Amino acid sequence: MSVTATRKNLVKKSLAGLAAIGVVAYGSTIAYLTHFDHQGAPRLPTSSATWHDPKALAAFNAFRETRCDYCHTKTADLPSTSSCPSPIRS
């Protein structure tokens, strides 16, 4: 085997290894966030009137599933980019 072929083989194995590590890291991150994200989701108290209103309950379930509460609550810790000026004027 020539030196060039050996180097090409090493590069291929290195790239395959990096790709495998990336896939494992991505999958692990998704699994972790999915598990712990749903554990910390807001819950309705059993005495809430929302349980009796189908529209309000559907809205709450959508809010809980998409986790809008990360940014759309009064006590949310917003990222530093939230104070940057926006090029879009409303």
Biopython code that builds the backbone (N, CA, C, O; Angstrom):
import numpy as np
from Bio.PDB.StructureBuilder import StructureBuilder

atoms = [
    (1, "MET", "N", (0.845, -1.170, 0.000)),
    (1, "MET", "CA", (0.000, 0.000, 0.000)),
    (1, "MET", "C", (0.894, 1.237, 0.000)),
    (1, "MET", "O", (1.873, 1.303, 0.743)),
    (2, "SER", "N", (0.560, 2.190, -0.815)),
    (2, "SER", "CA", (1.383, 3.388, -0.903)),
    (2, "SER", "C", (1.033, 4.352, 0.231)),
    (2, "SER", "O", (0.023, 4.194, 0.918)),
    (3, "VAL", "N", (1.875, 5.329, 0.401)),
    (3, "VAL", "CA", (1.673, 6.317, 1.455)),
    (3, "VAL", "C", (0.409, 7.138, 1.177)),
    (3, "VAL", "O", (-0.325, 7.486, 2.101)),
    (4, "THR", "N", (0.163, 7.443, -0.100)),
    (4, "THR", "CA", (-1.023, 8.218, -0.468)),
    (4, "THR", "C", (-2.297, 7.451, -0.161)),
    (4, "THR", "O", (-3.256, 8.017, 0.362)),
    (5, "ALA", "N", (-2.310, 6.168, -0.482)),
    (5, "ALA", "CA", (-3.487, 5.348, -0.206)),
    (5, "ALA", "C", (-3.722, 5.223, 1.294)),
    (5, "ALA", "O", (-4.867, 5.224, 1.746)),
    (6, "THR", "N", (-2.656, 5.117, 2.058)),
    (6, "THR", "CA", (-2.775, 5.018, 3.512)),
    (6, "THR", "C", (-3.359, 6.306, 4.092)),
    (6, "THR", "O", (-4.204, 6.271, 4.986)),
    (7, "ARG", "N", (-2.898, 7.432, 3.572)),
    (7, "ARG", "CA", (-3.419, 8.726, 4.053)),
    (7, "ARG", "C", (-4.897, 8.888, 3.701)),
    (7, "ARG", "O", (-5.681, 9.369, 4.519)),
    (8, "LYS", "N", (-5.277, 8.490, 2.491)),
    (8, "LYS", "CA", (-6.676, 8.588, 2.077)),
    (8, "LYS", "C", (-7.550, 7.718, 2.973)),
    (8, "LYS", "O", (-8.642, 8.115, 3.380)),
    (9, "ASN", "N", (-7.046, 6.521, 3.272)),
    (9, "ASN", "CA", (-7.786, 5.611, 4.143)),
    (9, "ASN", "C", (-7.932, 6.207, 5.542)),
    (9, "ASN", "O", (-8.993, 6.097, 6.156)),
    (10, "LEU", "N", (-6.882, 6.830, 6.043)),
    (10, "LEU", "CA", (-6.915, 7.455, 7.361)),
    (10, "LEU", "C", (-7.905, 8.622, 7.379)),
    (10, "LEU", "O", (-8.652, 8.789, 8.344)),
    (11, "VAL", "N", (-7.911, 9.424, 6.319)),
    (11, "VAL", "CA", (-8.838, 10.550, 6.238)),
    (11, "VAL", "C", (-10.276, 10.042, 6.192)),
    (11, "VAL", "O", (-11.146, 10.603, 6.859)),
    (12, "LYS", "N", (-10.540, 8.992, 5.418)),
    (12, "LYS", "CA", (-11.891, 8.431, 5.334)),
    (12, "LYS", "C", (-12.350, 7.917, 6.689)),
    (12, "LYS", "O", (-13.486, 8.159, 7.097)),
    (13, "LYS", "N", (-11.474, 7.214, 7.382)),
    (13, "LYS", "CA", (-11.827, 6.684, 8.699)),
    (13, "LYS", "C", (-12.047, 7.816, 9.700)),
    (13, "LYS", "O", (-12.945, 7.743, 10.539)),
    (14, "SER", "N", (-11.228, 8.856, 9.611)),
    (14, "SER", "CA", (-11.385, 9.998, 10.520)),
    (14, "SER", "C", (-12.714, 10.703, 10.283)),
    (14, "SER", "O", (-13.422, 11.039, 11.232)),
    (15, "LEU", "N", (-13.052, 10.928, 9.019)),
    (15, "LEU", "CA", (-14.317, 11.570, 8.703)),
    (15, "LEU", "C", (-15.503, 10.711, 9.116)),
    (15, "LEU", "O", (-16.494, 11.232, 9.627)),
    (16, "ALA", "N", (-15.417, 9.418, 8.906)),
    (16, "ALA", "CA", (-16.491, 8.517, 9.323)),
    (16, "ALA", "C", (-16.637, 8.532, 10.850)),
    (16, "ALA", "O", (-17.753, 8.516, 11.370)),
    (17, "GLY", "N", (-15.525, 8.562, 11.552)),
    (17, "GLY", "CA", (-15.565, 8.623, 13.012)),
    (17, "GLY", "C", (-16.181, 9.913, 13.516)),
    (17, "GLY", "O", (-16.981, 9.904, 14.452)),
    (18, "LEU", "N", (-15.804, 11.038, 12.887)),
    (18, "LEU", "CA", (-16.385, 12.324, 13.274)),
    (18, "LEU", "C", (-17.875, 12.365, 12.995)),
    (18, "LEU", "O", (-18.644, 12.896, 13.797)),
    (19, "ALA", "N", (-18.291, 11.809, 11.867)),
    (19, "ALA", "CA", (-19.716, 11.759, 11.540)),
    (19, "ALA", "C", (-20.467, 10.912, 12.563)),
    (19, "ALA", "O", (-21.556, 11.284, 13.000)),
    (20, "ALA", "N", (-19.891, 9.778, 12.944)),
    (20, "ALA", "CA", (-20.534, 8.908, 13.936)),
    (20, "ALA", "C", (-20.643, 9.612, 15.288)),
    (20, "ALA", "O", (-21.670, 9.511, 15.959)),
    (21, "ILE", "N", (-19.603, 10.316, 15.685)),
    (21, "ILE", "CA", (-19.639, 11.055, 16.949)),
    (21, "ILE", "C", (-20.707, 12.145, 16.888)),
    (21, "ILE", "O", (-21.421, 12.367, 17.866)),
    (22, "GLY", "N", (-20.819, 12.823, 15.749)),
    (22, "GLY", "CA", (-21.834, 13.859, 15.582)),
    (22, "GLY", "C", (-23.240, 13.301, 15.686)),
    (22, "GLY", "O", (-24.107, 13.911, 16.312)),
    (23, "VAL", "N", (-23.473, 12.137, 15.073)),
    (23, "VAL", "CA", (-24.799, 11.514, 15.121)),
    (23, "VAL", "C", (-25.143, 11.108, 16.553)),
    (23, "VAL", "O", (-26.267, 11.324, 17.005)),
    (24, "VAL", "N", (-24.195, 10.529, 17.257)),
    (24, "VAL", "CA", (-24.429, 10.117, 18.647)),
    (24, "VAL", "C", (-24.677, 11.343, 19.535)),
    (24, "VAL", "O", (-25.570, 11.322, 20.381)),
    (25, "ALA", "N", (-23.893, 12.406, 19.346)),
    (25, "ALA", "CA", (-24.072, 13.613, 20.152)),
    (25, "ALA", "C", (-25.436, 14.247, 19.880)),
    (25, "ALA", "O", (-26.119, 14.669, 20.812)),
    (26, "TYR", "N", (-25.830, 14.316, 18.622)),
    (26, "TYR", "CA", (-27.131, 14.890, 18.262)),
    (26, "TYR", "C", (-28.267, 14.057, 18.865)),
    (26, "TYR", "O", (-29.185, 14.608, 19.473)),
    (27, "GLY", "N", (-28.207, 12.756, 18.699)),
    (27, "GLY", "CA", (-29.247, 11.878, 19.240)),
    (27, "GLY", "C", (-29.342, 11.962, 20.752)),
    (27, "GLY", "O", (-30.437, 11.976, 21.315)),
    (28, "SER", "N", (-28.185, 12.018, 21.407)),
    (28, "SER", "CA", (-28.172, 12.122, 22.868)),
    (28, "SER", "C", (-28.781, 13.438, 23.330)),
    (28, "SER", "O", (-29.542, 13.472, 24.298)),
    (29, "THR", "N", (-28.448, 14.513, 22.642)),
    (29, "THR", "CA", (-28.996, 15.821, 22.996)),
    (29, "THR", "C", (-30.513, 15.840, 22.838)),
    (29, "THR", "O", (-31.223, 16.336, 23.713)),
    (30, "ILE", "N", (-31.005, 15.309, 21.740)),
    (30, "ILE", "CA", (-32.451, 15.276, 21.500)),
    (30, "ILE", "C", (-33.152, 14.424, 22.557)),
    (30, "ILE", "O", (-34.194, 14.817, 23.083)),
    (31, "ALA", "N", (-32.587, 13.267, 22.867)),
    (31, "ALA", "CA", (-33.196, 12.396, 23.876)),
    (31, "ALA", "C", (-33.219, 13.076, 25.243)),
    (31, "ALA", "O", (-34.228, 13.021, 25.947)),
    (32, "TYR", "N", (-32.127, 13.707, 25.615)),
    (32, "TYR", "CA", (-32.045, 14.393, 26.908)),
    (32, "TYR", "C", (-33.064, 15.529, 26.985)),
    (32, "TYR", "O", (-33.808, 15.640, 27.959)),
    (33, "LEU", "N", (-33.091, 16.367, 25.953)),
    (33, "LEU", "CA", (-34.010, 17.507, 25.968)),
    (33, "LEU", "C", (-35.460, 17.066, 25.941)),
    (33, "LEU", "O", (-36.301, 17.654, 26.621)),
    (34, "THR", "N", (-35.762, 16.046, 25.171)),
    (34, "THR", "CA", (-37.135, 15.562, 25.102)),
    (34, "THR", "C", (-37.594, 15.054, 26.468)),
    (34, "THR", "O", (-38.706, 15.346, 26.907)),
    (35, "HIS", "N", (-36.734, 14.301, 27.125)),
    (35, "HIS", "CA", (-37.096, 13.741, 28.432)),
    (35, "HIS", "C", (-37.258, 14.841, 29.482)),
    (35, "HIS", "O", (-38.301, 14.925, 30.130)),
    (36, "PHE", "N", (-36.245, 15.679, 29.653)),
    (36, "PHE", "CA", (-36.279, 16.666, 30.724)),
    (36, "PHE", "C", (-37.117, 17.885, 30.378)),
    (36, "PHE", "O", (-37.598, 18.579, 31.275)),
    (37, "ASP", "N", (-37.299, 18.156, 29.096)),
    (37, "ASP", "CA", (-38.131, 19.284, 28.700)),
    (37, "ASP", "C", (-39.584, 19.025, 29.076)),
    (37, "ASP", "O", (-40.275, 19.935, 29.534)),
    (38, "HIS", "N", (-40.047, 17.814, 28.891)),
    (38, "HIS", "CA", (-41.435, 17.497, 29.225)),
    (38, "HIS", "C", (-41.644, 17.370, 30.727)),
    (38, "HIS", "O", (-42.756, 17.575, 31.213)),
    (39, "GLN", "N", (-40.600, 17.037, 31.464)),
    (39, "GLN", "CA", (-40.742, 16.978, 32.919)),
    (39, "GLN", "C", (-40.961, 18.365, 33.513)),
    (39, "GLN", "O", (-41.684, 18.510, 34.499)),
    (40, "GLY", "N", (-40.342, 19.382, 32.921)),
    (40, "GLY", "CA", (-40.445, 20.733, 33.457)),
    (40, "GLY", "C", (-41.565, 21.547, 32.862)),
    (40, "GLY", "O", (-41.672, 22.742, 33.138)),
    (41, "ALA", "N", (-42.400, 20.932, 32.053)),
    (41, "ALA", "CA", (-43.490, 21.660, 31.394)),
    (41, "ALA", "C", (-44.504, 22.145, 32.425)),
    (41, "ALA", "O", (-44.706, 21.497, 33.452)),
    (42, "PRO", "N", (-45.136, 23.276, 32.156)),
    (42, "PRO", "CA", (-46.147, 23.782, 33.093)),
    (42, "PRO", "C", (-47.331, 22.828, 33.195)),
    (42, "PRO", "O", (-47.699, 22.168, 32.223)),
    (43, "ARG", "N", (-47.914, 22.766, 34.373)),
    (43, "ARG", "CA", (-49.062, 21.880, 34.608)),
    (43, "ARG", "C", (-50.224, 22.697, 35.153)),
    (43, "ARG", "O", (-50.043, 23.665, 35.892)),
    (44, "LEU", "N", (-51.406, 22.282, 34.768)),
    (44, "LEU", "CA", (-52.611, 22.943, 35.273)),
    (44, "LEU", "C", (-52.990, 22.387, 36.638)),
    (44, "LEU", "O", (-52.929, 21.177, 36.856)),
    (45, "PRO", "N", (-53.379, 23.258, 37.550)),
    (45, "PRO", "CA", (-53.895, 22.752, 38.824)),
    (45, "PRO", "C", (-55.229, 22.041, 38.586)),
    (45, "PRO", "O", (-55.957, 22.381, 37.653)),
    (46, "THR", "N", (-55.540, 21.083, 39.404)),
    (46, "THR", "CA", (-56.779, 20.322, 39.225)),
    (46, "THR", "C", (-58.015, 21.197, 39.392)),
    (46, "THR", "O", (-59.081, 20.859, 38.876)),
    (47, "SER", "N", (-57.893, 22.309, 40.098)),
    (47, "SER", "CA", (-59.038, 23.190, 40.311)),
    (47, "SER", "C", (-59.184, 24.256, 39.221)),
    (47, "SER", "O", (-60.055, 25.119, 39.324)),
    (48, "SER", "N", (-58.357, 24.210, 38.194)),
    (48, "SER", "CA", (-58.393, 25.234, 37.143)),
    (48, "SER", "C", (-59.655, 25.117, 36.292)),
    (48, "SER", "O", (-60.104, 24.020, 35.958)),
    (49, "ALA", "N", (-60.212, 26.278, 35.951)),
    (49, "ALA", "CA", (-61.400, 26.309, 35.090)),
    (49, "ALA", "C", (-61.057, 25.921, 33.652)),
    (49, "ALA", "O", (-61.952, 25.628, 32.860)),
    (50, "THR", "N", (-59.793, 25.918, 33.317)),
    (50, "THR", "CA", (-59.355, 25.556, 31.959)),
    (50, "THR", "C", (-59.734, 24.118, 31.624)),
    (50, "THR", "O", (-59.964, 23.805, 30.456)),
    (51, "TRP", "N", (-59.802, 23.253, 32.602)),
    (51, "TRP", "CA", (-60.170, 21.855, 32.361)),
    (51, "TRP", "C", (-61.572, 21.728, 31.759)),
    (51, "TRP", "O", (-61.869, 20.744, 31.081)),
    (52, "HIS", "N", (-62.425, 22.711, 32.002)),
    (52, "HIS", "CA", (-63.814, 22.647, 31.537)),
    (52, "HIS", "C", (-64.060, 23.413, 30.246)),
    (52, "HIS", "O", (-65.170, 23.384, 29.716)),
    (53, "ASP", "N", (-63.045, 24.098, 29.733)),
    (53, "ASP", "CA", (-63.171, 24.873, 28.499)),
    (53, "ASP", "C", (-62.300, 24.221, 27.421)),
    (53, "ASP", "O", (-61.075, 24.317, 27.492)),
    (54, "PRO", "N", (-62.903, 23.556, 26.420)),
    (54, "PRO", "CA", (-62.121, 22.827, 25.413)),
    (54, "PRO", "C", (-61.138, 23.713, 24.640)),
    (54, "PRO", "O", (-60.027, 23.279, 24.333)),
    (55, "LYS", "N", (-61.538, 24.950, 24.324)),
    (55, "LYS", "CA", (-60.629, 25.837, 23.589)),
    (55, "LYS", "C", (-59.437, 26.243, 24.453)),
    (55, "LYS", "O", (-58.296, 26.235, 23.991)),
    (56, "ALA", "N", (-59.703, 26.592, 25.687)),
    (56, "ALA", "CA", (-58.626, 26.989, 26.590)),
    (56, "ALA", "C", (-57.698, 25.815, 26.875)),
    (56, "ALA", "O", (-56.484, 25.989, 26.972)),
    (57, "LEU", "N", (-58.270, 24.618, 27.010)),
    (57, "LEU", "CA", (-57.453, 23.436, 27.258)),
    (57, "LEU", "C", (-56.587, 23.112, 26.044)),
    (57, "LEU", "O", (-55.425, 22.735, 26.196)),
    (58, "ALA", "N", (-57.142, 23.255, 24.838)),
    (58, "ALA", "CA", (-56.350, 23.017, 23.620)),
    (58, "ALA", "C", (-55.218, 24.035, 23.517)),
    (58, "ALA", "O", (-54.104, 23.689, 23.125)),
    (59, "ALA", "N", (-55.499, 25.281, 23.864)),
    (59, "ALA", "CA", (-54.461, 26.320, 23.830)),
    (59, "ALA", "C", (-53.375, 26.022, 24.856)),
    (59, "ALA", "O", (-52.187, 26.160, 24.564)),
    (60, "PHE", "N", (-53.781, 25.614, 26.060)),
    (60, "PHE", "CA", (-52.790, 25.287, 27.079)),
    (60, "PHE", "C", (-51.943, 24.091, 26.659)),
    (60, "PHE", "O", (-50.728, 24.092, 26.856)),
    (61, "ASN", "N", (-52.573, 23.074, 26.083)),
    (61, "ASN", "CA", (-51.816, 21.898, 25.640)),
    (61, "ASN", "C", (-50.826, 22.256, 24.537)),
    (61, "ASN", "O", (-49.712, 21.733, 24.513)),
    (62, "ALA", "N", (-51.222, 23.142, 23.626)),
    (62, "ALA", "CA", (-50.292, 23.590, 22.577)),
    (62, "ALA", "C", (-49.146, 24.372, 23.196)),
    (62, "ALA", "O", (-47.991, 24.202, 22.805)),
    (63, "PHE", "N", (-49.456, 25.217, 24.147)),
    (63, "PHE", "CA", (-48.449, 26.002, 24.865)),
    (63, "PHE", "C", (-47.475, 25.083, 25.593)),
    (63, "PHE", "O", (-46.264, 25.302, 25.568)),
    (64, "ARG", "N", (-48.012, 24.056, 26.238)),
    (64, "ARG", "CA", (-47.177, 23.126, 26.999)),
    (64, "ARG", "C", (-46.308, 22.274, 26.076)),
    (64, "ARG", "O", (-45.148, 22.009, 26.392)),
    (65, "GLU", "N", (-46.853, 21.845, 24.946)),
    (65, "GLU", "CA", (-46.115, 20.968, 24.030)),
    (65, "GLU", "C", (-44.981, 21.714, 23.332)),
    (65, "GLU", "O", (-43.889, 21.171, 23.168)),
    (66, "THR", "N", (-45.234, 22.950, 22.923)),
    (66, "THR", "CA", (-44.210, 23.691, 22.189)),
    (66, "THR", "C", (-43.281, 24.466, 23.103)),
    (66, "THR", "O", (-42.286, 25.030, 22.647)),
    (67, "ARG", "N", (-43.593, 24.499, 24.370)),
    (67, "ARG", "CA", (-42.782, 25.151, 25.400)),
    (67, "ARG", "C", (-42.533, 26.624, 25.111)),
    (67, "ARG", "O", (-41.405, 27.109, 25.197)),
    (68, "CYS", "N", (-43.608, 27.326, 24.767)),
    (68, "CYS", "CA", (-43.546, 28.769, 24.532)),
    (68, "CYS", "C", (-43.176, 29.513, 25.813)),
    (68, "CYS", "O", (-42.751, 30.667, 25.765)),
    (69, "ASP", "N", (-43.341, 28.847, 26.961)),
    (69, "ASP", "CA", (-43.079, 29.504, 28.230)),
    (69, "ASP", "C", (-41.613, 29.837, 28.435)),
    (69, "ASP", "O", (-41.277, 30.578, 29.359)),
    (70, "TYR", "N", (-40.729, 29.307, 27.596)),
    (70, "TYR", "CA", (-39.315, 29.669, 27.718)),
    (70, "TYR", "C", (-39.120, 31.173, 27.502)),
    (70, "TYR", "O", (-38.291, 31.792, 28.168)),
    (71, "CYS", "N", (-39.871, 31.750, 26.587)),
    (71, "CYS", "CA", (-39.713, 33.172, 26.268)),
    (71, "CYS", "C", (-40.945, 34.008, 26.586)),
    (71, "CYS", "O", (-40.819, 35.193, 26.893)),
    (72, "HIS", "N", (-42.121, 33.421, 26.519)),
    (72, "HIS", "CA", (-43.360, 34.192, 26.607)),
    (72, "HIS", "C", (-44.001, 34.141, 27.984)),
    (72, "HIS", "O", (-45.193, 33.863, 28.118)),
    (73, "THR", "N", (-43.206, 34.410, 28.996)),
    (73, "THR", "CA", (-43.719, 34.579, 30.353)),
    (73, "THR", "C", (-43.024, 35.783, 30.970)),
    (73, "THR", "O", (-41.979, 36.221, 30.488)),
    (74, "LYS", "N", (-43.598, 36.307, 32.019)),
    (74, "LYS", "CA", (-43.017, 37.494, 32.655)),
    (74, "LYS", "C", (-41.681, 37.195, 33.322)),
    (74, "LYS", "O", (-40.837, 38.084, 33.436)),
    (75, "THR", "N", (-41.479, 35.968, 33.762)),
    (75, "THR", "CA", (-40.255, 35.624, 34.488)),
    (75, "THR", "C", (-39.211, 34.948, 33.614)),
    (75, "THR", "O", (-38.249, 34.390, 34.142)),
    (76, "ALA", "N", (-39.368, 34.978, 32.304)),
    (76, "ALA", "CA", (-38.430, 34.283, 31.407)),
    (76, "ALA", "C", (-37.072, 34.980, 31.384)),
    (76, "ALA", "O", (-36.988, 36.208, 31.342)),
    (77, "ASP", "N", (-36.018, 34.179, 31.413)),
    (77, "ASP", "CA", (-34.666, 34.694, 31.236)),
    (77, "ASP", "C", (-34.369, 34.672, 29.744)),
    (77, "ASP", "O", (-34.079, 33.617, 29.180)),
    (78, "LEU", "N", (-34.439, 35.836, 29.105)),
    (78, "LEU", "CA", (-34.241, 35.914, 27.672)),
    (78, "LEU", "C", (-32.758, 35.913, 27.337)),
    (78, "LEU", "O", (-31.942, 36.355, 28.145)),
    (79, "PRO", "N", (-32.396, 35.418, 26.146)),
    (79, "PRO", "CA", (-30.988, 35.426, 25.748)),
    (79, "PRO", "C", (-30.500, 36.856, 25.516)),
    (79, "PRO", "O", (-31.297, 37.784, 25.378)),
    (80, "SER", "N", (-29.194, 37.012, 25.476)),
    (80, "SER", "CA", (-28.624, 38.348, 25.305)),
    (80, "SER", "C", (-29.017, 38.968, 23.975)),
    (80, "SER", "O", (-29.024, 40.192, 23.845)),
    (81, "THR", "N", (-29.343, 38.150, 22.987)),
    (81, "THR", "CA", (-29.709, 38.684, 21.673)),
    (81, "THR", "C", (-31.090, 39.328, 21.681)),
    (81, "THR", "O", (-31.452, 39.991, 20.709)),
    (82, "SER", "N", (-31.857, 39.159, 22.720)),
    (82, "SER", "CA", (-33.204, 39.741, 22.743)),
    (82, "SER", "C", (-33.177, 41.256, 22.856)),
    (82, "SER", "O", (-34.164, 41.915, 22.530)),
    (83, "SER", "N", (-32.064, 41.820, 23.313)),
    (83, "SER", "CA", (-31.957, 43.277, 23.441)),
    (83, "SER", "C", (-31.312, 43.921, 22.224)),
    (83, "SER", "O", (-31.175, 45.144, 22.187)),
    (84, "CYS", "N", (-30.912, 43.136, 21.226)),
    (84, "CYS", "CA", (-30.313, 43.685, 20.016)),
    (84, "CYS", "C", (-31.383, 44.366, 19.167)),
    (84, "CYS", "O", (-32.519, 43.896, 19.097)),
    (85, "PRO", "N", (-31.018, 45.471, 18.523)),
    (85, "PRO", "CA", (-32.008, 46.123, 17.658)),
    (85, "PRO", "C", (-32.346, 45.236, 16.461)),
    (85, "PRO", "O", (-31.472, 44.572, 15.903)),
    (86, "SER", "N", (-33.587, 45.232, 16.084)),
    (86, "SER", "CA", (-34.053, 44.400, 14.983)),
    (86, "SER", "C", (-34.115, 45.213, 13.702)),
    (86, "SER", "O", (-34.523, 46.374, 13.734)),
    (87, "PRO", "N", (-33.717, 44.627, 12.564)),
    (87, "PRO", "CA", (-33.837, 45.347, 11.292)),
    (87, "PRO", "C", (-35.285, 45.439, 10.819)),
    (87, "PRO", "O", (-35.596, 46.229, 9.928)),
    (88, "ILE", "N", (-36.167, 44.641, 11.405)),
    (88, "ILE", "CA", (-37.580, 44.626, 11.019)),
    (88, "ILE", "C", (-38.338, 45.605, 11.918)),
    (88, "ILE", "O", (-38.289, 45.497, 13.143)),
    (89, "ARG", "N", (-39.016, 46.529, 11.323)),
    (89, "ARG", "CA", (-39.803, 47.503, 12.082)),
    (89, "ARG", "C", (-41.251, 47.043, 12.138)),
    (89, "ARG", "O", (-41.814, 46.611, 11.132)),
    (90, "SER", "N", (-41.839, 47.136, 13.301)),
    (90, "SER", "CA", (-43.241, 46.730, 13.410)),
    (90, "SER", "C", (-44.148, 47.920, 13.432)),
    (90, "SER", "O", (-45.366, 47.767, 13.520)),
]
sb = StructureBuilder()
sb.init_structure("model")
sb.init_model(0)
sb.init_chain("A")
sb.init_seg("    ")
for serial, (resi, resn, name, xyz) in enumerate(atoms, 1):
    if name == "N":
        sb.init_residue(resn, " ", resi, " ")
    sb.init_atom(name, np.array(xyz, "f"), 0.0, 1.0, " ", f" {name:<3s}", serial, name[0])
structure = sb.get_structure()
